[in-house]
Amino acid sequence: MTATLTVTLMEPPYETGTTTTAFRLIDAALRAGHTVKVFAYEGAVNLTMAEQAPHPNPVKGTSVEEESHPTTKDWVAALLRAHPGRLDWVNCGLCVDERGAGNWIEGARRGGPKDFAQWVLESDQCLVVPAR
Amino acid sequence: MASTPSYLVIHTRDPLAGGRDGGVDPLVEALAAGAPTTVVLAQNAVLAARRGSGAAESVARLASSARVLADDFSLHERGIRADELVGGVVPAAMEEVVDLLMAGGCRAIWR
């Protein structure tokens, strides 16, 4: 049986393995047929920033292509593409304004804690992924 | 009728890092004493599940009161094989974690 999962993310990108683990969980839930609603709070609003860019590694002398550096905005975009209509991504507006992080990829939208509260009431499961 | 409550605790921290003593999280012990509890070790938390680690005894004790799974991706990243794990700790794919998470009555905590 498929259900709805609400996930709150707080960890900014490229800080710890938590982002990767959370994305793996969201991906597995979507592949299992569930609907996933992500409320990106605090530093997690940077996960969808459109200006993110992969980079070379000058220490190793490798190019951008050789590094194949993953960006979190590409992960989110890929999940939105792969599961149309089943992933809802809301960035907390106040957190966005604080960080000047308002230019994000297509598919994410602005919201607030009220959205999160509503989702908690409507979802079958809720998981809060804290920052360190 | 409401489902029987159970707990799913996703643990991501190395219990020996940052001055921690390697002991079992008291919250998990308390949960496991009162309801079916599954602990998923992920990221650096899987380091504790190696036989011979400073936290191995605590993990074995935890496995006697709760189901303990180790995220297979985290194990692979750290070069830890299944046969190196403390008895009672079982590798698990994220798909299994999602199934547990979405089961009726599951209360989930990320630590």
gemmi code that builds the backbone of each chain (N, CA, C; Angstrom):
import gemmi

chains = {
    "A": [
        ("MET", (0.835, -1.196, 0.000), (0.000, 0.000, 0.000), (0.876, 1.255, 0.000)),
        ("THR", (0.555, 2.178, -0.855), (1.349, 3.405, -0.878), (0.751, 4.443, 0.069)),
        ("ALA", (1.622, 5.316, 0.548), (1.221, 6.278, 1.561), (1.989, 7.577, 1.340)),
        ("THR", (1.790, 8.513, 2.237), (2.453, 9.815, 2.120), (3.425, 10.009, 3.277)),
        ("LEU", (4.628, 10.384, 2.913), (5.701, 10.622, 3.886), (6.096, 12.095, 3.841)),
        ("THR", (6.103, 12.726, 5.005), (6.623, 14.085, 5.106), (8.018, 14.029, 5.721)),
        ("VAL", (8.952, 14.708, 5.084), (10.329, 14.752, 5.584), (10.732, 16.207, 5.768)),
        ("THR", (11.240, 16.529, 6.938), (11.806, 17.861, 7.148), (13.317, 17.755, 7.137)),
        ("LEU", (13.941, 18.523, 6.269), (15.402, 18.551, 6.190), (15.900, 19.880, 6.756)),
        ("MET", (16.992, 19.844, 7.497), (17.584, 21.070, 8.043), (19.061, 21.231, 7.665)),
        ("GLU", (19.675, 20.126, 7.245), (21.113, 20.130, 6.992), (21.429, 20.873, 5.683)),
        ("PRO", (22.369, 21.817, 5.704), (22.771, 22.456, 4.442), (23.552, 21.467, 3.578)),
        ("PRO", (23.644, 21.742, 2.274), (24.347, 20.805, 1.396), (25.843, 20.762, 1.674)),
        ("TYR", (26.433, 19.600, 1.376), (27.898, 19.419, 1.375), (28.521, 19.547, 2.760)),
        ("GLU", (27.757, 19.287, 3.822), (28.297, 19.378, 5.170), (28.573, 17.998, 5.755)),
        ("THR", (27.584, 17.122, 5.742), (27.749, 15.789, 6.327), (27.069, 14.751, 5.430)),
        ("GLY", (27.232, 13.498, 5.821), (26.585, 12.421, 5.077), (25.082, 12.380, 5.250)),
        ("THR", (24.567, 13.193, 6.153), (23.119, 13.181, 6.410), (22.325, 13.504, 5.156)),
        ("THR", (22.817, 14.462, 4.371), (22.095, 14.828, 3.149), (21.982, 13.621, 2.224)),
        ("THR", (23.100, 12.908, 2.058), (23.078, 11.734, 1.178), (22.122, 10.673, 1.705)),
        ("THR", (22.191, 10.408, 3.001), (21.316, 9.382, 3.581), (19.849, 9.776, 3.418)),
        ("ALA", (19.545, 11.037, 3.682), (18.154, 11.495, 3.558), (17.678, 11.388, 2.108)),
        ("PHE", (18.537, 11.767, 1.160), (18.154, 11.660, -0.251), (17.934, 10.198, -0.643)),
        ("ARG", (18.763, 9.307, -0.116), (18.584, 7.878, -0.423), (17.248, 7.382, 0.104)),
        ("LEU", (16.893, 7.840, 1.301), (15.615, 7.427, 1.885), (14.438, 7.981, 1.068)),
        ("ILE", (14.532, 9.246, 0.685), (13.465, 9.860, -0.125), (13.339, 9.126, -1.463)),
        ("ASP", (14.482, 8.840, -2.080), (14.493, 8.121, -3.360), (13.842, 6.746, -3.218)),
        ("ALA", (14.204, 6.019, -2.156), (13.640, 4.679, -1.955), (12.139, 4.753, -1.701)),
        ("ALA", (11.710, 5.758, -0.967), (10.275, 5.908, -0.699), (9.515, 6.193, -1.990)),
        ("LEU", (10.077, 7.054, -2.830), (9.419, 7.371, -4.100), (9.390, 6.142, -5.004)),
        ("ARG", (10.503, 5.398, -5.046), (10.538, 4.210, -5.899), (9.575, 3.132, -5.409)),
        ("ALA", (9.266, 3.170, -4.114), (8.284, 2.227, -3.563), (6.848, 2.666, -3.859)),
        ("GLY", (6.712, 3.835, -4.490), (5.381, 4.289, -4.881), (4.743, 5.278, -3.928)),
        ("HIS", (5.465, 5.629, -2.863), (4.905, 6.570, -1.901), (4.977, 8.008, -2.443)),
        ("THR", (4.168, 8.860, -1.872), (4.256, 10.299, -2.127), (5.129, 10.896, -1.032)),
        ("VAL", (6.033, 11.785, -1.411), (6.949, 12.383, -0.435), (6.816, 13.902, -0.487)),
        ("LYS", (6.664, 14.482, 0.686), (6.605, 15.942, 0.817), (7.814, 16.378, 1.635)),
        ("VAL", (8.649, 17.221, 1.051), (9.861, 17.677, 1.725), (9.708, 19.131, 2.131)),
        ("PHE", (9.896, 19.376, 3.413), (9.921, 20.750, 3.908), (11.378, 21.087, 4.222)),
        ("ALA", (11.974, 21.916, 3.385), (13.377, 22.299, 3.567), (13.423, 23.522, 4.479)),
        ("TYR", (14.084, 23.332, 5.585), (14.098, 24.339, 6.653), (15.545, 24.743, 6.911)),
        ("GLU", (15.730, 25.932, 7.436), (17.073, 26.415, 7.767), (18.025, 26.197, 6.570)),
        ("GLY", (19.216, 25.654, 6.831), (20.219, 25.547, 5.771), (19.831, 24.643, 4.625)),
        ("ALA", (18.820, 23.801, 4.820), (18.406, 22.893, 3.740), (17.779, 23.626, 2.566)),
        ("VAL", (17.408, 24.903, 2.745), (16.867, 25.636, 1.592), (17.927, 25.818, 0.509)),
        ("ASN", (19.186, 25.658, 0.878), (20.264, 25.783, -0.114), (20.393, 24.543, -1.005)),
        ("LEU", (19.689, 23.473, -0.658), (19.796, 22.244, -1.445), (19.330, 22.435, -2.881)),
        ("THR", (18.388, 23.358, -3.096), (17.821, 23.524, -4.445), (18.348, 24.764, -5.163)),
        ("MET", (19.358, 25.434, -4.629), (19.863, 26.667, -5.253), (20.340, 26.412, -6.678)),
        ("ALA", (19.800, 27.205, -7.601), (20.076, 26.979, -9.019), (21.531, 27.258, -9.400)),
        ("GLU", (22.204, 28.121, -8.643), (23.576, 28.493, -9.017), (24.621, 27.433, -8.652)),
        ("GLN", (24.227, 26.383, -7.972), (25.199, 25.343, -7.628), (25.910, 24.856, -8.899)),
        ("ALA", (27.205, 24.652, -8.793), (27.967, 24.222, -9.976), (29.023, 23.200, -9.575)),
        ("PRO", (29.185, 22.176, -10.383), (30.268, 21.222, -10.122), (31.615, 21.881, -10.359)),
        ("HIS", (32.649, 21.316, -9.815), (33.965, 21.964, -9.938), (35.065, 20.929, -10.200)),
        ("PRO", (36.168, 21.370, -10.774), (37.317, 20.459, -10.931), (38.023, 20.291, -9.593)),
        ("ASN", (39.010, 19.413, -9.565), (39.808, 19.249, -8.348), (41.260, 19.593, -8.682)),
        ("PRO", (41.659, 20.833, -8.405), (43.015, 21.254, -8.785), (44.107, 20.488, -8.036)),
        ("VAL", (43.799, 19.953, -6.878), (44.806, 19.179, -6.131), (45.156, 17.905, -6.888)),
        ("LYS", (44.123, 17.245, -7.398), (44.342, 16.011, -8.148), (44.565, 16.263, -9.633)),
        ("GLY", (44.315, 17.509, -10.062), (44.478, 17.823, -11.477), (43.383, 17.262, -12.354)),
        ("THR", (42.210, 17.048, -11.769), (41.107, 16.482, -12.543), (40.147, 17.578, -12.995)),
        ("SER", (39.502, 17.321, -14.129), (38.570, 18.295, -14.710), (37.186, 18.158, -14.080)),
        ("VAL", (36.320, 19.092, -14.445), (34.926, 19.013, -13.991), (34.314, 17.677, -14.416)),
        ("GLU", (34.576, 17.311, -15.678), (33.985, 16.073, -16.203), (34.529, 14.858, -15.466)),
        ("GLU", (35.845, 14.857, -15.218), (36.447, 13.705, -14.531), (35.952, 13.583, -13.091)),
        ("GLU", (35.747, 14.720, -12.455), (35.257, 14.699, -11.076), (33.803, 14.216, -11.009)),
        ("SER", (33.014, 14.592, -12.030), (31.585, 14.234, -12.054), (30.951, 14.538, -10.694)),
        ("HIS", (31.172, 15.747, -10.244), (30.775, 16.166, -8.906), (29.258, 16.295, -8.810)),
        ("PRO", (28.628, 15.560, -7.914), (27.166, 15.672, -7.811), (26.755, 16.944, -7.081)),
        ("THR", (25.681, 17.545, -7.523), (25.138, 18.699, -6.803), (23.751, 18.328, -6.275)),
        ("THR", (23.424, 18.895, -5.133), (22.126, 18.542, -4.537), (20.968, 19.067, -5.368)),
        ("LYS", (21.169, 20.200, -6.045), (20.060, 20.705, -6.877), (19.786, 19.744, -8.029)),
        ("ASP", (20.831, 19.066, -8.518), (20.608, 18.068, -9.574), (19.904, 16.828, -9.018)),
        ("TRP", (20.237, 16.458, -7.780), (19.541, 15.319, -7.160), (18.050, 15.620, -7.035)),
        ("VAL", (17.742, 16.812, -6.541), (16.322, 17.167, -6.373), (15.631, 17.195, -7.741)),
        ("ALA", (16.295, 17.813, -8.717), (15.706, 17.896, -10.062), (15.459, 16.502, -10.635)),
        ("ALA", (16.412, 15.587, -10.395), (16.258, 14.227, -10.920), (15.080, 13.518, -10.256)),
        ("LEU", (14.917, 13.721, -8.968), (13.795, 13.083, -8.267), (12.464, 13.660, -8.744)),
        ("LEU", (12.427, 14.973, -8.954), (11.196, 15.604, -9.449), (10.845, 15.082, -10.839)),
        ("ARG", (11.890, 14.922, -11.679), (11.670, 14.410, -13.041), (11.191, 12.960, -13.028)),
        ("ALA", (11.814, 12.159, -12.155), (11.542, 10.718, -12.155), (10.182, 10.381, -11.541)),
        ("HIS", (9.684, 11.270, -10.698), (8.435, 10.955, -9.982), (7.467, 12.138, -10.062)),
        ("PRO", (7.033, 12.484, -11.254), (6.171, 13.669, -11.401), (4.893, 13.536, -10.575)),
        ("GLY", (4.624, 14.603, -9.828), (3.394, 14.626, -9.044), (3.457, 13.924, -7.704)),
        ("ARG", (4.578, 13.232, -7.435), (4.657, 12.514, -6.156), (5.714, 13.075, -5.219)),
        ("LEU", (6.444, 14.090, -5.661), (7.403, 14.766, -4.772), (7.046, 16.249, -4.729)),
        ("ASP", (6.742, 16.704, -3.535), (6.438, 18.123, -3.327), (7.582, 18.694, -2.499)),
        ("TRP", (8.216, 19.745, -2.986), (9.379, 20.315, -2.309), (9.090, 21.770, -1.954)),
        ("VAL", (9.041, 22.070, -0.670), (8.787, 23.436, -0.213), (10.003, 23.957, 0.537)),
        ("ASN", (10.454, 25.132, 0.129), (11.520, 25.818, 0.865), (10.899, 26.838, 1.812)),
        ("CYS", (11.335, 26.805, 3.070), (10.827, 27.755, 4.059), (11.187, 29.178, 3.629)),
        ("GLY", (10.174, 30.011, 3.443), (10.394, 31.349, 2.906), (11.286, 32.222, 3.774)),
        ("LEU", (11.073, 32.195, 5.074), (11.897, 33.022, 5.966), (13.358, 32.579, 5.902)),
        ("CYS", (13.575, 31.261, 5.851), (14.948, 30.730, 5.784), (15.606, 31.132, 4.464)),
        ("VAL", (14.801, 31.137, 3.398), (15.291, 31.542, 2.082), (15.712, 33.002, 2.108)),
        ("ASP", (14.858, 33.850, 2.680), (15.149, 35.286, 2.698), (16.414, 35.571, 3.515)),
        ("GLU", (16.546, 34.892, 4.652), (17.739, 35.083, 5.491), (19.016, 34.793, 4.722)),
        ("ARG", (18.936, 33.782, 3.865), (20.135, 33.290, 3.179), (20.282, 33.828, 1.762)),
        ("GLY", (19.325, 34.601, 1.295), (19.378, 35.073, -0.085), (19.374, 33.932, -1.068)),
        ("ALA", (18.614, 32.898, -0.728), (18.662, 31.652, -1.497), (17.428, 31.475, -2.374)),
        ("GLY", (16.912, 32.581, -2.906), (15.623, 32.526, -3.585), (15.638, 32.038, -5.021)),
        ("ASN", (16.819, 31.898, -5.616), (16.860, 31.423, -7.001), (17.053, 29.913, -7.012)),
        ("TRP", (15.961, 29.198, -7.135), (16.073, 27.744, -7.067), (15.578, 27.091, -8.342)),
        ("ILE", (15.800, 25.794, -8.397), (15.444, 25.040, -9.605), (13.929, 24.949, -9.759)),
        ("GLU", (13.516, 24.674, -10.993), (12.096, 24.507, -11.270), (11.548, 23.306, -10.496)),
        ("GLY", (10.379, 23.493, -9.919), (9.739, 22.375, -9.217), (9.637, 22.594, -7.720)),
        ("ALA", (10.614, 23.326, -7.162), (10.518, 23.678, -5.746), (9.632, 24.913, -5.620)),
        ("ARG", (9.071, 25.107, -4.432), (8.227, 26.282, -4.245), (8.409, 26.846, -2.846)),
        ("ARG", (7.941, 28.055, -2.668), (8.083, 28.740, -1.383), (6.906, 28.387, -0.475)),
        ("GLY", (7.213, 28.226, 0.816), (6.150, 27.950, 1.779), (6.567, 28.390, 3.162)),
        ("GLY", (5.936, 27.809, 4.146), (6.239, 28.190, 5.512), (5.885, 27.082, 6.482)),
        ("PRO", (6.152, 27.298, 7.754), (5.860, 26.267, 8.760), (4.403, 25.798, 8.752)),
        ("LYS", (3.499, 26.661, 8.296), (2.098, 26.225, 8.215), (1.947, 25.036, 7.268)),
        ("ASP", (2.722, 25.059, 6.162), (2.680, 23.917, 5.229), (3.125, 22.645, 5.933)),
        ("PHE", (4.218, 22.789, 6.699), (4.736, 21.619, 7.408), (3.693, 21.089, 8.389)),
        ("ALA", (3.078, 21.990, 9.150), (2.071, 21.562, 10.130), (0.909, 20.840, 9.438)),
        ("GLN", (0.490, 21.400, 8.299), (-0.612, 20.776, 7.556), (-0.218, 19.395, 7.047)),
        ("TRP", (1.001, 19.294, 6.525), (1.472, 18.002, 6.013), (1.529, 16.956, 7.123)),
        ("VAL", (1.988, 17.379, 8.290), (2.084, 16.424, 9.409), (0.705, 15.852, 9.713)),
        ("LEU", (-0.302, 16.727, 9.667), (-1.659, 16.266, 9.965), (-2.173, 15.319, 8.872)),
        ("GLU", (-1.765, 15.574, 7.636), (-2.326, 14.819, 6.508), (-1.524, 13.577, 6.142)),
        ("SER", (-0.253, 13.514, 6.549), (0.618, 12.431, 6.101), (0.453, 11.174, 6.947)),
        ("ASP", (0.884, 10.056, 6.365), (0.866, 8.791, 7.107), (2.095, 8.668, 8.001)),
        ("GLN", (3.163, 9.354, 7.630), (4.401, 9.276, 8.413), (5.153, 10.597, 8.291)),
        ("CYS", (5.897, 10.917, 9.330), (6.684, 12.150, 9.331), (8.055, 11.860, 9.912)),
        ("LEU", (9.064, 12.360, 9.257), (10.439, 12.155, 9.729), (11.164, 13.496, 9.735)),
        ("VAL", (11.679, 13.865, 10.887), (12.437, 15.098, 11.019), (13.921, 14.760, 11.013)),
        ("VAL", (14.634, 15.292, 10.038), (16.065, 15.022, 9.900), (16.816, 16.269, 10.394)),
        ("PRO", (17.331, 16.206, 11.598), (17.935, 17.416, 12.174), (19.328, 17.705, 11.609)),
        ("ALA", (19.763, 18.948, 11.793), (21.151, 19.292, 11.483), (21.997, 18.972, 12.705)),
        ("ARG", (23.313, 18.899, 12.491), (24.192, 18.612, 13.630), (24.211, 19.783, 14.576)),
    ],
    "B": [
        ("MET", (-9.208, 0.469, 14.394), (-8.376, 0.248, 15.569), (-6.941, 0.675, 15.261)),
        ("ALA", (-6.306, 1.346, 16.188), (-4.942, 1.822, 15.963), (-3.959, 0.660, 15.921)),
        ("SER", (-2.899, 0.836, 15.094), (-1.874, -0.200, 15.012), (-1.043, -0.203, 16.285)),
        ("THR", (-0.451, -1.356, 16.556), (0.450, -1.441, 17.701), (1.654, -0.536, 17.452)),
        ("PRO", (1.997, 0.338, 18.382), (3.124, 1.237, 18.136), (4.455, 0.506, 18.128)),
        ("SER", (5.320, 0.954, 17.278), (6.699, 0.466, 17.263), (7.591, 1.670, 16.979)),
        ("TYR", (8.865, 1.503, 17.245), (9.790, 2.618, 17.049), (10.861, 2.256, 16.027)),
        ("LEU", (11.193, 3.229, 15.225), (12.302, 3.111, 14.286), (13.261, 4.265, 14.578)),
        ("VAL", (14.457, 3.908, 14.995), (15.439, 4.941, 15.329), (16.583, 4.860, 14.320)),
        ("ILE", (16.784, 5.925, 13.575), (17.879, 5.975, 12.603), (19.041, 6.705, 13.266)),
        ("HIS", (20.096, 5.960, 13.528), (21.251, 6.506, 14.239), (22.371, 6.790, 13.252)),
        ("THR", (22.884, 8.004, 13.254), (23.902, 8.349, 12.254), (25.250, 8.726, 12.869)),
        ("ARG", (25.322, 8.749, 14.171), (26.557, 9.240, 14.790), (27.408, 8.108, 15.345)),
        ("ASP", (28.705, 8.241, 15.187), (29.645, 7.298, 15.780), (29.580, 7.459, 17.299)),
        ("PRO", (29.206, 6.410, 18.031), (29.074, 6.554, 19.488), (30.400, 6.759, 20.200)),
        ("LEU", (31.501, 6.631, 19.470), (32.815, 6.839, 20.099), (33.429, 8.184, 19.708)),
        ("ALA", (32.739, 8.939, 18.861), (33.307, 10.220, 18.409), (32.915, 11.349, 19.350)),
        ("GLY", (33.708, 12.394, 19.339), (33.363, 13.608, 20.069), (33.242, 13.417, 21.562)),
        ("GLY", (34.015, 12.527, 22.132), (34.000, 12.348, 23.582), (32.900, 11.446, 24.081)),
        ("ARG", (32.081, 10.891, 23.158), (31.036, 9.972, 23.622), (31.683, 8.667, 24.080)),
        ("ASP", (30.991, 7.976, 24.964), (31.621, 6.827, 25.628), (31.326, 5.490, 24.961)),
        ("GLY", (30.598, 5.507, 23.863), (30.318, 4.261, 23.166), (29.138, 3.506, 23.723)),
        ("GLY", (28.495, 4.044, 24.744), (27.362, 3.358, 25.341), (26.112, 3.455, 24.484)),
        ("VAL", (25.158, 2.620, 24.804), (23.896, 2.644, 24.081), (23.131, 3.905, 24.452)),
        ("ASP", (22.537, 4.507, 23.466), (21.707, 5.687, 23.686), (20.610, 5.339, 24.700)),
        ("PRO", (20.544, 6.040, 25.834), (19.521, 5.723, 26.847), (18.101, 5.810, 26.311)),
        ("LEU", (17.890, 6.709, 25.353), (16.549, 6.823, 24.767), (16.174, 5.523, 24.075)),
        ("VAL", (17.120, 4.960, 23.324), (16.835, 3.719, 22.600), (16.575, 2.585, 23.585)),
        ("GLU", (17.371, 2.530, 24.625), (17.167, 1.481, 25.634), (15.776, 1.593, 26.246)),
        ("ALA", (15.370, 2.810, 26.532), (14.050, 3.015, 27.139), (12.934, 2.635, 26.175)),
        ("LEU", (13.090, 3.003, 24.902), (12.078, 2.656, 23.907), (11.974, 1.148, 23.749)),
        ("ALA", (13.146, 0.496, 23.643), (13.172, -0.954, 23.410), (12.587, -1.720, 24.586)),
        ("ALA", (12.641, -1.127, 25.755), (12.088, -1.811, 26.929), (10.568, -1.815, 26.917)),
        ("GLY", (9.987, -0.887, 26.145), (8.533, -0.755, 26.203), (7.784, -1.094, 24.935)),
        ("ALA", (8.480, -1.228, 23.814), (7.787, -1.468, 22.543), (8.778, -2.049, 21.545)),
        ("PRO", (8.274, -2.747, 20.530), (9.175, -3.239, 19.482), (9.965, -2.086, 18.866)),
        ("THR", (11.269, -2.242, 18.832), (12.127, -1.140, 18.379), (13.158, -1.664, 17.386)),
        ("THR", (13.299, -0.936, 16.292), (14.350, -1.241, 15.321), (15.296, -0.049, 15.261)),
        ("VAL", (16.570, -0.342, 15.363), (17.590, 0.696, 15.253), (18.322, 0.496, 13.934)),
        ("VAL", (18.388, 1.550, 13.139), (19.154, 1.498, 11.899), (20.426, 2.303, 12.108)),
        ("LEU", (21.556, 1.647, 12.012), (22.832, 2.344, 12.099), (23.192, 2.806, 10.692)),
        ("ALA", (23.482, 4.090, 10.557), (23.830, 4.640, 9.245), (24.996, 5.604, 9.404)),
        ("GLN", (25.641, 5.884, 8.267), (26.813, 6.781, 8.265), (27.850, 6.270, 9.291)),
        ("ASN", (28.428, 7.156, 10.084), (29.493, 6.703, 10.981), (29.007, 5.827, 12.138)),
        ("ALA", (27.703, 5.744, 12.326), (27.195, 4.860, 13.378), (27.516, 3.398, 13.092)),
        ("VAL", (27.733, 3.048, 11.817), (28.039, 1.640, 11.522), (29.421, 1.247, 12.041)),
        ("LEU", (30.284, 2.233, 12.283), (31.618, 1.912, 12.792), (31.532, 1.194, 14.138)),
        ("ALA", (30.502, 1.522, 14.901), (30.335, 0.911, 16.227), (29.989, -0.560, 16.145)),
        ("ALA", (29.458, -0.988, 15.009), (28.964, -2.361, 14.892), (30.042, -3.354, 14.471)),
        ("ARG", (31.266, -2.886, 14.275), (32.349, -3.813, 13.943), (32.740, -4.605, 15.180)),
        ("ARG", (32.919, -5.910, 14.998), (33.451, -6.696, 16.119), (34.812, -6.104, 16.484)),
        ("GLY", (35.034, -5.908, 17.757), (36.311, -5.365, 18.189), (36.314, -3.867, 18.354)),
        ("SER", (35.260, -3.194, 17.933), (35.207, -1.746, 18.164), (34.955, -1.493, 19.650)),
        ("GLY", (35.286, -0.316, 20.096), (35.089, 0.021, 21.506), (33.639, 0.012, 21.933)),
        ("ALA", (32.750, 0.067, 20.950), (31.322, 0.094, 21.274), (30.658, -1.248, 21.006)),
        ("ALA", (31.440, -2.249, 20.604), (30.846, -3.529, 20.185), (29.996, -4.163, 21.282)),
        ("GLU", (30.488, -4.080, 22.510), (29.743, -4.702, 23.612), (28.379, -4.025, 23.782)),
        ("SER", (28.365, -2.707, 23.686), (27.107, -1.966, 23.824), (26.155, -2.304, 22.686)),
        ("VAL", (26.705, -2.420, 21.482), (25.860, -2.749, 20.335), (25.276, -4.145, 20.492)),
        ("ALA", (26.097, -5.083, 20.975), (25.595, -6.444, 21.196), (24.480, -6.442, 22.237)),
        ("ARG", (24.645, -5.631, 23.270), (23.600, -5.545, 24.302), (22.321, -4.950, 23.703)),
        ("LEU", (22.513, -3.937, 22.875), (21.358, -3.325, 22.211), (20.634, -4.357, 21.345)),
        ("ALA", (21.424, -5.187, 20.639), (20.831, -6.181, 19.738), (20.055, -7.253, 20.490)),
        ("SER", (20.265, -7.327, 21.790), (19.507, -8.310, 22.571), (18.116, -7.792, 22.942)),
        ("SER", (17.924, -6.469, 22.831), (16.612, -5.920, 23.191), (15.909, -5.245, 22.017)),
        ("ALA", (16.662, -4.958, 20.955), (16.072, -4.294, 19.787), (16.618, -4.963, 18.526)),
        ("ARG", (15.884, -4.807, 17.446), (16.403, -5.265, 16.150), (17.391, -4.205, 15.674)),
        ("VAL", (18.587, -4.628, 15.297), (19.611, -3.661, 14.882), (20.009, -3.945, 13.430)),
        ("LEU", (19.808, -2.965, 12.578), (20.177, -3.067, 11.174), (21.324, -2.103, 10.886)),
        ("ALA", (22.147, -2.448, 9.936), (23.238, -1.562, 9.512), (23.032, -1.226, 8.037)),
        ("ASP", (22.969, 0.037, 7.735), (22.749, 0.505, 6.358), (23.842, -0.034, 5.439)),
        ("ASP", (23.437, -0.778, 4.420), (24.432, -1.459, 3.580), (25.315, -0.473, 2.808)),
        ("PHE", (24.754, 0.651, 2.415), (25.526, 1.677, 1.699), (26.625, 2.242, 2.612)),
        ("SER", (26.270, 2.532, 3.863), (27.249, 3.066, 4.813), (28.349, 2.038, 5.096)),
        ("LEU", (27.958, 0.761, 5.170), (28.959, -0.292, 5.372), (29.913, -0.341, 4.185)),
        ("HIS", (29.348, -0.325, 2.984), (30.155, -0.407, 1.767), (31.115, 0.775, 1.665)),
        ("GLU", (30.599, 1.988, 1.976), (31.446, 3.193, 1.918), (32.668, 3.058, 2.811)),
        ("ARG", (32.499, 2.372, 3.945), (33.572, 2.279, 4.950), (34.326, 0.968, 4.887)),
        ("GLY", (34.040, 0.157, 3.874), (34.772, -1.089, 3.690), (34.521, -2.106, 4.788)),
        ("ILE", (33.323, -2.097, 5.344), (32.984, -3.045, 6.410), (32.123, -4.160, 5.816)),
        ("ARG", (32.596, -5.401, 5.964), (31.848, -6.540, 5.433), (30.831, -7.029, 6.468)),
        ("ALA", (29.825, -7.728, 5.980), (28.774, -8.245, 6.873), (29.354, -9.189, 7.915)),
        ("ASP", (30.388, -9.962, 7.524), (30.933, -10.935, 8.486), (31.842, -10.281, 9.536)),
        ("GLU", (32.005, -8.969, 9.456), (32.769, -8.245, 10.475), (31.866, -7.636, 11.541)),
        ("LEU", (30.548, -7.822, 11.384), (29.611, -7.153, 12.288), (29.404, -7.943, 13.575)),
        ("VAL", (29.108, -7.216, 14.615), (28.730, -7.814, 15.897), (27.534, -8.733, 15.679)),
        ("GLY", (27.501, -9.849, 16.374), (26.374, -10.766, 16.257), (25.050, -10.066, 16.551)),
        ("GLY", (24.069, -10.328, 15.725), (22.764, -9.704, 15.921), (22.552, -8.467, 15.078)),
        ("VAL", (23.613, -7.954, 14.482), (23.485, -6.786, 13.606), (23.430, -7.276, 12.156)),
        ("VAL", (22.417, -6.823, 11.432), (22.162, -7.344, 10.089), (22.201, -6.198, 9.073)),
        ("PRO", (22.944, -6.366, 7.979), (22.918, -5.335, 6.933), (21.521, -5.200, 6.330)),
        ("ALA", (21.182, -3.973, 5.956), (19.855, -3.746, 5.363), (19.950, -2.676, 4.300)),
        ("ALA", (19.162, -2.849, 3.259), (19.070, -1.845, 2.193), (18.068, -0.762, 2.604)),
        ("MET", (18.183, 0.392, 1.975), (17.285, 1.501, 2.308), (15.829, 1.143, 2.008)),
        ("GLU", (15.629, 0.247, 1.042), (14.250, -0.159, 0.738), (13.595, -0.800, 1.964)),
        ("GLU", (14.374, -1.582, 2.702), (13.834, -2.218, 3.910), (13.532, -1.169, 4.978)),
        ("VAL", (14.400, -0.180, 5.076), (14.186, 0.892, 6.057), (12.887, 1.639, 5.736)),
        ("VAL", (12.668, 1.899, 4.456), (11.434, 2.589, 4.048), (10.210, 1.742, 4.384)),
        ("ASP", (10.300, 0.442, 4.144), (9.164, -0.431, 4.480), (8.848, -0.357, 5.975)),
        ("LEU", (9.877, -0.349, 6.805), (9.662, -0.241, 8.250), (9.069, 1.119, 8.607)),
        ("LEU", (9.616, 2.156, 7.971), (9.169, 3.519, 8.255), (7.688, 3.707, 7.923)),
        ("MET", (7.264, 3.111, 6.822), (5.906, 3.357, 6.343), (4.900, 2.337, 6.880)),
        ("ALA", (5.379, 1.426, 7.721), (4.458, 0.453, 8.324), (3.543, 1.168, 9.322)),
        ("GLY", (2.327, 0.710, 9.424), (1.373, 1.337, 10.340), (1.855, 1.282, 11.781)),
        ("GLY", (1.696, 2.386, 12.492), (2.065, 2.426, 13.908), (3.513, 2.738, 14.184)),
        ("CYS", (4.319, 2.932, 13.118), (5.746, 3.216, 13.316), (5.957, 4.668, 13.732)),
        ("ARG", (6.742, 4.839, 14.772), (7.135, 6.188, 15.205), (8.634, 6.318, 14.958)),
        ("ALA", (8.987, 7.283, 14.144), (10.369, 7.347, 13.655), (11.136, 8.514, 14.262)),
        ("ILE", (12.373, 8.231, 14.591), (13.255, 9.254, 15.171), (14.591, 9.184, 14.445)),
        ("TRP", (15.088, 10.317, 14.038), (16.421, 10.406, 13.416), (17.344, 11.033, 14.441)),
        ("ARG", (18.409, 10.303, 14.802), (19.333, 10.794, 15.828), (20.672, 11.116, 15.212)),
    ],
}
model = gemmi.Model(1)
for chain_id, residues in chains.items():
    chain = gemmi.Chain(chain_id)
    for i, (resn, *xyz) in enumerate(residues, 1):
        res = gemmi.Residue()
        res.name, res.seqid = resn, gemmi.SeqId(i, " ")
        for name, pos in zip(("N", "CA", "C"), xyz):
            atom = gemmi.Atom()
            atom.name, atom.element = name, gemmi.Element(name[0])
            atom.pos, atom.b_iso = gemmi.Position(*pos), 0.0
            res.add_atom(atom)
        chain.add_residue(res)
    model.add_chain(chain)
structure = gemmi.Structure()
structure.add_model(model)
structure.setup_entities()
